[in-house]
Amino acid sequence: MMECAEWSASVLAATSTWRDVWRSRAETFAFLGNSLLRPMTAETSIGLHESFWDAFSQQLGSAFRCHDRAALGVDRLKRYARGASSCRDAAVERVDVEYARLFIGPPKPAAPPWETMYAVRGRVGEAGFGDAAFEMRALLRDAGLAVRGPSNQYPDHLGLELLYLAAACGDMATGQRPAGDGRRLARFASEHPASWAAALREAVEGAAPEGYYLGIVEVAEGACCAFAEGVGV
């Protein structure tokens, strides 16, 4: 399992500023959100390089307190990248096929990536514009963010929730949000991505237990849970 350095205010004070921490959080959430919103291409296949995950684990350590689920995900992704090193083109194609099966279909996604689908604990619901989607649409609009692109995703897609956090953390890093907003963002993480990421992870594990996206969702779950706990906010 990935070893996490001791993460405390005193250590951070010696190694980085709070703005650096918020910047690391923004970059972490942005990578994870984008990874879930569109299929991998040869140009975006950095996640198939083992050395990337070594660097990513260091960034996680500077952004969040250690979380076991995130550590498991990073280890899983490092192993996947190691196995993909012999033929990168074939690995990209394999990840693309997995992405389509999990998040698109046909006939329907094996692991639907929308919060509304997990509103009832223990059951994956039918696609639709539920309460979570309405709330996310309002939050994105108030933040000046718009859902664009050919996929026309529901606004409660996990990738969009992560990108909302990325944008907000970026604003914290640049001082465009007051310091007190950190706790509000932690509450958002608790009520939205952290509240259902485990259910999505279980769906992904059931459909593709040896795949790439199980690791991505595990890291996202761990990062969101650590952030939701308000550590370092």
C-alpha positions in Angstrom: 0.0 0.0 0.0 1.1 3.5 -0.7 2.9 5.1 2.3 1.5 8.5 3.2 3.7 11.0 4.9 2.5 12.5 8.2 0.2 15.3 7.2 -0.3 18.1 9.7 -0.4 21.8 9.9 3.1 22.0 11.3 4.6 19.9 8.5 2.7 21.9 5.9 3.9 25.1 7.3 7.5 24.0 6.8 7.0 22.7 3.2 4.3 24.6 1.5 1.7 27.4 1.8 -2.0 26.8 2.2 -2.4 28.2 -1.3 -0.1 25.4 -2.6 -2.4 22.9 -0.8 -5.5 24.2 -2.4 -3.7 24.2 -5.8 -2.8 20.5 -5.3 -6.4 19.8 -4.4 -7.6 21.6 -7.5 -5.2 19.6 -9.8 -6.1 16.3 -8.2 -9.9 16.8 -8.6 -9.4 18.1 -12.1 -7.5 15.1 -13.3 -9.9 12.7 -11.7 -13.0 14.5 -13.0 -11.6 14.7 -16.6 -10.6 11.0 -16.4 -14.3 10.1 -15.8 -15.9 12.5 -18.3 -14.3 11.4 -21.5 -12.6 8.3 -22.9 -8.8 8.0 -22.9 -6.9 8.9 -26.0 -3.2 8.4 -26.9 -2.7 12.1 -26.0 -4.4 11.7 -22.6 -2.9 8.3 -21.6 -0.6 9.6 -18.9 -2.4 7.4 -16.5 -0.8 4.4 -18.2 2.6 5.5 -17.0 3.7 4.0 -13.7 5.9 7.0 -12.9 2.8 9.3 -13.2 1.2 7.5 -10.2 4.4 7.9 -8.2 4.2 11.6 -8.7 0.4 11.6 -8.2 0.8 9.9 -4.8 3.1 12.7 -3.7 0.5 15.2 -4.7 -2.2 13.4 -2.8 0.0 13.5 0.2 0.3 17.3 -0.1 -3.4 17.8 -0.7 -5.1 15.5 1.7 -4.5 13.4 4.8 -3.8 9.8 3.9 -6.9 7.8 3.1 -6.8 4.0 2.7 -9.2 3.9 -0.3 -7.1 6.4 -2.2 -3.9 4.5 -1.4 -5.5 1.3 -2.7 -6.5 3.0 -5.9 -3.1 4.4 -6.5 -1.5 1.0 -6.0 -4.0 -0.6 -8.3 -3.3 2.0 -11.0 0.4 1.6 -10.7 0.0 -2.2 -11.3 -2.3 -1.6 -14.2 0.2 0.9 -15.8 3.0 -1.6 -15.3 1.1 -4.2 -17.2 0.3 -1.8 -19.9 3.9 -0.8 -20.6 4.6 -3.4 -23.2 1.9 -2.1 -25.7 0.6 1.3 -25.0 -1.7 1.5 -28.0 -3.5 -1.7 -27.1 -3.8 -0.6 -23.5 -5.5 2.7 -24.6 -7.9 0.8 -26.7 -8.7 -1.6 -23.9 -9.3 1.3 -21.5 -11.6 2.9 -24.1 -13.7 -0.3 -24.4 -13.9 -0.5 -20.6 -15.0 3.2 -20.4 -17.8 2.6 -22.9 -19.1 -0.5 -21.1 -19.0 1.0 -17.7 -20.3 4.5 -18.3 -22.1 4.6 -21.7 -23.4 1.2 -22.9 -25.2 -0.1 -24.9 -27.6 -1.3 -23.8 -27.0 0.8 -20.7 -24.0 1.7 -18.5 -22.8 -1.1 -16.3 -21.8 1.5 -13.6 -23.9 4.6 -14.2 -21.8 7.7 -13.2 -24.7 9.9 -12.0 -25.6 10.6 -8.3 -29.3 10.3 -8.9 -28.9 6.7 -9.8 -27.7 5.9 -6.2 -30.3 7.9 -4.3 -31.7 4.7 -2.8 -29.0 2.9 -0.8 -28.3 -0.6 -2.1 -30.0 -0.1 -5.4 -29.0 1.4 -8.7 -32.0 3.3 -10.1 -33.1 4.4 -13.5 -31.6 7.3 -15.3 -33.3 10.6 -14.8 -33.0 14.2 -13.7 -33.3 13.8 -9.9 -32.8 16.0 -6.9 -29.0 15.8 -7.1 -29.0 16.8 -10.7 -31.2 19.9 -10.0 -28.9 20.9 -7.1 -25.7 20.4 -9.2 -27.2 22.4 -12.0 -27.8 25.3 -9.7 -24.4 25.1 -8.1 -22.6 25.0 -11.5 -24.7 27.9 -12.7 -24.0 30.0 -9.6 -20.2 29.2 -10.0 -20.4 30.4 -13.6 -19.7 26.9 -15.0 -21.5 25.3 -17.9 -21.8 21.7 -19.1 -20.6 21.7 -22.7 -19.5 19.0 -25.2 -21.1 16.3 -27.2 -21.9 14.0 -24.3 -24.5 16.3 -22.8 -24.1 14.8 -19.4 -26.5 15.1 -16.5 -25.0 17.7 -14.1 -24.7 15.1 -11.2 -22.1 13.1 -13.1 -19.2 12.3 -10.7 -16.8 13.8 -13.1 -18.7 17.1 -13.0 -18.9 17.1 -9.3 -15.2 16.7 -9.1 -14.6 19.5 -11.6 -16.8 21.7 -9.5 -14.6 21.0 -6.6 -11.5 21.5 -8.8 -12.7 25.0 -9.8 -13.6 25.9 -6.3 -10.3 24.7 -4.9 -8.6 26.7 -7.6 -10.4 29.8 -6.5 -9.3 29.1 -2.9 -5.7 28.9 -4.1 -5.9 32.3 -5.9 -7.8 34.0 -3.1 -11.0 34.5 -5.1 -13.0 32.7 -2.4 -12.9 33.7 1.3 -11.0 31.3 3.6 -14.3 30.3 5.3 -15.5 28.8 2.1 -13.3 25.8 2.8 -15.7 24.3 5.2 -18.6 24.9 2.9 -16.8 23.0 0.2 -16.0 20.1 2.6 -19.7 20.0 3.3 -20.5 19.8 -0.4 -18.0 16.9 -0.8 -19.7 15.1 2.1 -23.2 15.6 0.7 -22.4 14.8 -2.9 -19.4 12.9 -4.2 -18.4 11.3 -0.9 -21.9 10.2 -0.2 -22.2 7.9 -3.3 -18.7 7.3 -4.7 -18.5 4.0 -2.7 -21.7 2.7 -4.4 -20.3 3.6 -7.8 -17.0 1.9 -6.9 -18.9 -1.3 -6.1 -20.7 -1.2 -9.4 -17.4 -0.7 -11.3 -15.8 -3.5 -9.3 -18.7 -5.8 -10.1 -18.4 -5.1 -13.9 -14.6 -4.6 -14.3 -12.7 -5.8 -11.2 -9.3 -5.9 -13.1 -9.8 -2.7 -15.1 -8.4 0.8 -15.1 -11.5 2.7 -13.8 -11.8 0.8 -10.5 -8.5 2.5 -9.5 -9.7 5.9 -10.7 -13.0 5.7 -8.7 -11.1 4.4 -5.7 -8.8 7.4 -5.7 -11.7 9.8 -6.3 -13.7 8.2 -3.4 -10.7 8.4 -1.0 -9.9 12.0 -2.0 -13.5 13.1 -1.6 -13.9 11.4 1.8 -10.7 12.9 3.1 -11.8 16.3 1.9 -15.3 15.8 3.3 -13.8 15.2 6.7 -12.6 18.8 6.6 -8.9 17.9 7.1 -6.8 20.9 6.6 -9.7 23.2 5.7 
